[in-house]
Amino acid sequence: MKKTSSPKTRAKPAAGLQPEYRFDYAKAKPNRFADATQPGAVAVLLDPDVARVFKSADSVNAVLRALVTTMPRRPRPVQQ
């Protein structure tokens, strides 16, 4: 007769976060990039092929400003 294995008991999930997800706020550092962003700025992710062409935010902004000047202006909607 074969020996039957006993069913394995599953460990209950521990309450809270797993140890690898616990964050030690005492070792936290301030965001070193916070001062570089200007109020009202928006972060945009470029696709890798586009990012290879544009090496700085200034070059991206220059091309986008040139493109905006070529676009026809839309009339603003009338507010009632």
PENOR-V264785 format. One record per helix or strand. SS is the DSSP state (~ for helix, > for strand). FROM is the first residue (numbers start at 1). TO is the last residue. If there is no record, write none. Layout:
ss,from,to
SS,FROM,TO
SS,FROM,TO
//
This chain:
ss,from,to
~,19,21
~,25,27
~,34,36
~,48,53
~,57,70
//
